[in-house]
Amino acid sequence: MSILTKDDPDVIDGIYYPSSDGKPMAETGIHVVSIFQLFALLRLHYGSRGDMYIAADMFWYWERGNRKARIAPDIMVNFGVTGNHERRSFMTWRENGVIPSVAFEMAPKGTWRKNLGKTKEAYERLGVKEYFIFDPDYEFLEAPLLGFRLRGKKYFRITADSAGSMMSRELGLRLIPRGRHLRIADPETGALVPTEQERAELERQRADEERRVADEERRAADEERRVADEERRIALEERRRADTLQAEVDRLRAQLQQQKNGKNGNHSRKSS
């Protein structure tokens, strides 16, 4: 058994607040991937904003001195914090009294009933403004995505559209079930926030297009040079022909002049 010391990072004001319970973060690899993709998308979308913190599978402690007053959302989004530095746990009394604005749970076989029951009740009681449950297996919930929004002190269902997507007012994003993943999109354009892999592919396509355009421009410039060279060659050839023709004209003119001068000389001698 380990002995706790004041140097233990999980000891705050002499009280031990575990940052891990030693359990796996999700029931299956499918759920782990779903959690981490959504977590990564949210972080990519919000960038390095210093007034918010997004966490995955992290303990949230809401009552100082009570290490049992905790819950670990699959994903939580916290607005109004000071700094987006990494934490071992999220402690409301150390975060300006911040309560998570949005919580997400992925619903595997072993916990989906709890997600709809005790977990939902806890988030409702604690004042989490929006709560979403996603079933990547499309098996346990009545719909792949269920959402709840706090009105007063009670949760009310968020209405989904015909495709099963719904709006998160807190995030300012539309949530869209896509296969085993929950995607986020711009509510005005409907454009999905791209994953890192998709961003890399878009960058590759953009680079390919830039190279294609550059190659086209080089080919066009080469063709312009070829045409200009051909026009210069033709112009030189025409000048050579004109010079040759002019030289021939000058020669014939000189020859004709000589002949004319010769006839005039003969005529003068006959006259004398």
LOPA-905839 format. One record per residue (C-alpha): residue in one letter; x negated, y, z; residue number from 1. Coordinates in Angstrom, 2 decimals, padded with zeros to 5 digits. Layout:
a X Y Z NUM $
...
//
This chain:
m 000.00 000.00 000.00 1 $
s -001.45 003.36 -001.06 2 $
i -001.88 006.14 001.47 3 $
l -000.52 009.51 000.42 4 $
t -002.68 012.58 000.86 5 $
k -002.13 016.28 000.39 6 $
d -004.17 016.00 -002.79 7 $
d -001.63 013.63 -004.35 8 $
p 000.01 015.66 -007.19 9 $
d 003.41 014.23 -006.26 10 $
v 003.17 015.58 -002.71 11 $
i 004.83 019.01 -002.51 12 $
d 004.95 020.86 000.82 13 $
g 004.07 017.62 002.57 14 $
i 006.92 015.64 000.94 15 $
y 006.36 012.90 -001.60 16 $
y 008.47 013.34 -004.73 17 $
p 007.71 010.37 -007.02 18 $
s 007.22 011.29 -010.65 19 $
s 007.86 007.69 -011.72 20 $
d 009.99 004.79 -010.55 21 $
g 007.87 002.20 -012.36 22 $
k 010.74 001.20 -014.65 23 $
p 010.61 001.28 -018.47 24 $
m 012.05 004.45 -019.97 25 $
a 014.65 002.63 -022.06 26 $
e 016.26 -000.77 -022.41 27 $
t 015.02 -001.45 -025.95 28 $
g 012.47 -000.14 -028.41 29 $
i 015.36 001.20 -030.50 30 $
h 016.35 003.51 -027.67 31 $
v 012.77 004.58 -026.98 32 $
v 012.36 005.61 -030.62 33 $
s 015.71 007.44 -030.57 34 $
i 014.70 009.33 -027.44 35 $
f 011.27 010.32 -028.70 36 $
q 012.43 011.39 -032.15 37 $
l 015.08 013.72 -030.70 38 $
f 012.60 014.97 -028.09 39 $
a 010.03 015.71 -030.82 40 $
l 012.61 017.42 -033.05 41 $
l 013.75 019.72 -030.25 42 $
r 010.16 020.65 -029.41 43 $
l 009.36 021.27 -033.08 44 $
h 012.45 023.40 -033.52 45 $
y 011.92 025.59 -030.48 46 $
g 008.16 025.75 -030.91 47 $
s 006.20 027.24 -028.06 48 $
r 008.93 029.34 -026.44 49 $
g 007.71 030.24 -022.98 50 $
d 011.15 030.47 -021.40 51 $
m 012.28 026.90 -021.94 52 $
y 011.09 023.40 -021.14 53 $
i 012.16 020.17 -022.81 54 $
a 011.45 016.89 -021.05 55 $
a 012.01 013.20 -021.77 56 $
d 012.54 010.58 -019.06 57 $
m 011.40 012.96 -016.35 58 $
f 012.76 013.14 -012.81 59 $
w 014.84 016.21 -012.11 60 $
y 014.95 017.04 -008.41 61 $
w 017.66 019.54 -007.50 62 $
e 017.48 019.65 -003.67 63 $
r 014.36 020.75 -001.86 64 $
g 013.24 018.28 000.78 65 $
n 015.51 015.50 -000.50 66 $
r 013.57 013.15 -002.74 67 $
k 016.70 011.04 -003.29 68 $
a 018.46 013.97 -004.94 69 $
r 017.06 013.14 -008.36 70 $
i 018.02 011.88 -011.78 71 $
a 015.98 011.21 -014.92 72 $
p 017.84 012.25 -018.10 73 $
d 016.62 010.63 -021.27 74 $
i 016.20 014.22 -022.48 75 $
m 016.89 017.51 -020.73 76 $
v 016.62 021.06 -022.05 77 $
n 015.94 023.81 -019.53 78 $
f 016.31 027.50 -020.34 79 $
g 015.08 030.34 -018.15 80 $
v 011.89 028.75 -016.83 81 $
t 008.55 030.54 -016.55 82 $
g 006.13 028.81 -018.90 83 $
n 006.47 025.67 -021.02 84 $
h 003.47 023.95 -019.41 85 $
e 003.82 020.24 -018.68 86 $
r 005.26 019.12 -015.34 87 $
r 005.15 015.83 -013.48 88 $
s 008.74 016.38 -012.33 89 $
f 011.27 019.16 -012.80 90 $
m 012.18 020.77 -009.48 91 $
t 014.97 023.32 -009.53 92 $
w 013.74 025.28 -006.48 93 $
r 010.34 025.71 -008.16 94 $
e 011.89 026.77 -011.49 95 $
n 013.77 029.94 -010.54 96 $
g 016.79 027.83 -009.58 97 $
v 017.15 026.55 -013.14 98 $
i 019.65 023.74 -013.79 99 $
p 019.22 021.87 -017.10 100 $
s 021.50 023.40 -019.73 101 $
v 021.76 020.23 -021.81 102 $
a 021.24 016.55 -021.01 103 $
f 021.12 013.59 -023.39 104 $
e 021.47 009.90 -022.64 105 $
m 020.98 007.03 -025.09 106 $
a 023.57 004.35 -024.35 107 $
p 022.20 000.78 -024.33 108 $
k 024.11 -002.30 -023.29 109 $
g 023.00 -002.10 -019.68 110 $
t 023.82 001.53 -018.89 111 $
w 026.52 002.85 -021.24 112 $
r 029.27 002.43 -018.63 113 $
k 027.12 004.29 -016.07 114 $
n 026.44 006.99 -018.67 115 $
l 030.19 007.54 -018.97 116 $
g 030.78 007.18 -015.23 117 $
k 028.35 008.07 -012.44 118 $
t 025.83 009.84 -014.66 119 $
k 028.50 012.00 -016.30 120 $
e 029.99 012.80 -012.88 121 $
a 026.57 013.79 -011.54 122 $
y 025.85 016.15 -014.43 123 $
e 029.32 017.63 -014.12 124 $
r 028.95 018.20 -010.37 125 $
l 025.46 019.68 -010.73 126 $
g 026.51 022.15 -013.43 127 $
v 024.77 020.81 -016.55 128 $
k 026.58 022.83 -019.21 129 $
e 026.55 020.21 -021.96 130 $
y 026.12 016.44 -021.84 131 $
f 025.74 014.17 -024.87 132 $
i 025.72 010.37 -025.06 133 $
f 024.39 008.69 -028.20 134 $
d 024.77 005.01 -029.05 135 $
p 022.05 004.13 -031.61 136 $
d 023.47 000.60 -031.88 137 $
y 026.96 001.90 -032.84 138 $
e 028.27 -000.82 -030.57 139 $
f 029.20 000.32 -027.07 140 $
l 030.89 003.72 -027.31 141 $
e 034.12 004.59 -029.10 142 $
a 032.03 006.80 -031.41 143 $
p 028.25 006.98 -031.99 144 $
l 028.10 010.39 -030.32 145 $
l 030.17 011.68 -027.42 146 $
g 029.82 015.20 -026.08 147 $
f 031.09 017.05 -023.02 148 $
r 031.07 020.76 -022.25 149 $
l 031.51 022.33 -018.84 150 $
r 034.55 024.55 -018.51 151 $
g 034.70 025.91 -015.01 152 $
k 033.59 022.93 -012.95 153 $
k 034.99 020.20 -015.18 154 $
y 033.77 018.49 -018.35 155 $
f 035.94 018.53 -021.46 156 $
r 035.32 016.48 -024.60 157 $
i 033.67 018.23 -027.53 158 $
t 035.53 017.59 -030.76 159 $
a 033.52 015.87 -033.47 160 $
d 034.03 016.45 -037.19 161 $
s 034.98 013.72 -039.65 162 $
a 031.32 012.66 -039.94 163 $
g 030.94 012.31 -036.17 164 $
s 028.75 015.40 -035.74 165 $
m 029.39 018.15 -033.21 166 $
m 028.14 021.56 -032.19 167 $
s 025.97 022.24 -029.16 168 $
r 026.66 025.83 -028.14 169 $
e 023.80 025.82 -025.66 170 $
l 021.26 024.73 -028.27 171 $
g 022.82 026.62 -031.16 172 $
l 022.45 023.44 -033.22 173 $
r 024.67 020.83 -034.80 174 $
l 024.08 017.25 -033.61 175 $
i 024.41 014.65 -036.35 176 $
p 024.26 010.84 -035.94 177 $
r 022.08 009.42 -038.73 178 $
g 021.60 005.69 -038.48 179 $
r 019.83 004.94 -035.21 180 $
h 018.77 008.54 -034.72 181 $
l 020.44 011.70 -033.50 182 $
r 019.40 014.55 -035.76 183 $
i 019.68 018.30 -035.25 184 $
a 020.69 020.75 -037.97 185 $
d 021.12 024.45 -038.64 186 $
p 024.86 025.08 -038.08 187 $
e 025.06 027.65 -040.89 188 $
t 023.20 025.85 -043.67 189 $
g 023.62 022.26 -042.49 190 $
a 019.91 021.70 -043.18 191 $
l 018.36 019.07 -040.93 192 $
v 015.41 020.08 -038.78 193 $
p 012.68 017.93 -040.38 194 $
t 010.65 015.42 -038.41 195 $
e 006.85 015.65 -038.42 196 $
q 006.75 012.94 -041.09 197 $
e 009.32 014.78 -043.19 198 $
r 007.42 018.04 -042.74 199 $
a 004.23 016.32 -043.89 200 $
e 006.08 014.95 -046.93 201 $
l 007.51 018.40 -047.70 202 $
e 004.02 019.88 -047.42 203 $
r 002.68 017.17 -049.73 204 $
q 005.45 017.85 -052.25 205 $
r 004.82 021.61 -051.99 206 $
a 001.09 021.07 -052.50 207 $
d 001.80 018.77 -055.48 208 $
e 004.11 021.40 -056.96 209 $
e 001.51 024.12 -056.45 210 $
r -001.10 021.92 -058.15 211 $
r 001.34 021.20 -061.00 212 $
v 002.04 024.92 -061.47 213 $
a -001.69 025.70 -061.29 214 $
d -002.40 022.99 -063.88 215 $
e 000.36 024.42 -066.12 216 $
e -001.11 027.89 -065.75 217 $
r -004.60 026.57 -066.57 218 $
r -003.25 024.75 -069.61 219 $
a -001.42 027.90 -070.71 220 $
a -004.58 029.96 -070.21 221 $
d -006.63 027.37 -072.13 222 $
e -004.07 027.49 -074.96 223 $
e -004.17 031.29 -074.98 224 $
r -007.97 031.14 -075.19 225 $
r -007.77 028.56 -077.98 226 $
v -005.31 030.70 -079.93 227 $
a -007.45 033.81 -079.34 228 $
d -010.57 031.92 -080.48 229 $
e -008.71 030.68 -083.56 230 $
e -007.52 034.20 -084.32 231 $
r -011.08 035.51 -083.94 232 $
r -012.37 032.72 -086.20 233 $
i -009.76 033.54 -088.82 234 $
a -010.51 037.26 -088.53 235 $
l -014.26 036.57 -088.97 236 $
e -013.56 034.32 -091.93 237 $
e -011.35 037.00 -093.50 238 $
r -014.06 039.60 -092.91 239 $
r -016.66 037.32 -094.51 240 $
r -014.41 036.75 -097.49 241 $
a -013.71 040.48 -097.71 242 $
d -017.43 041.25 -097.46 243 $
t -018.21 038.62 -100.11 244 $
l -015.47 039.98 -102.34 245 $
q -016.66 043.56 -101.80 246 $
a -020.23 042.51 -102.57 247 $
e -019.03 040.85 -105.79 248 $
v -017.04 043.95 -106.70 249 $
d -020.07 046.12 -106.01 250 $
r -022.25 043.80 -108.12 251 $
l -019.85 043.83 -111.01 252 $
r -019.42 047.58 -110.72 253 $
a -023.21 048.00 -110.76 254 $
q -023.52 045.62 -113.70 255 $
l -020.81 047.47 -115.57 256 $
q -022.54 050.75 -114.83 257 $
q -025.82 049.37 -116.14 258 $
q -024.13 048.20 -119.32 259 $
k -022.50 051.58 -119.70 260 $
n -025.84 053.33 -119.15 261 $
g -027.46 051.01 -121.71 262 $
k -024.89 051.83 -124.38 263 $
n -025.28 055.53 -123.75 264 $
g -029.08 055.20 -124.21 265 $
n -028.68 053.35 -127.50 266 $
h -026.25 055.98 -128.74 267 $
s -028.69 058.75 -127.91 268 $
r -031.52 057.10 -129.80 269 $
k -029.33 056.62 -132.91 270 $
s -028.33 060.25 -132.84 271 $
s -031.93 061.39 -132.83 272 $
//
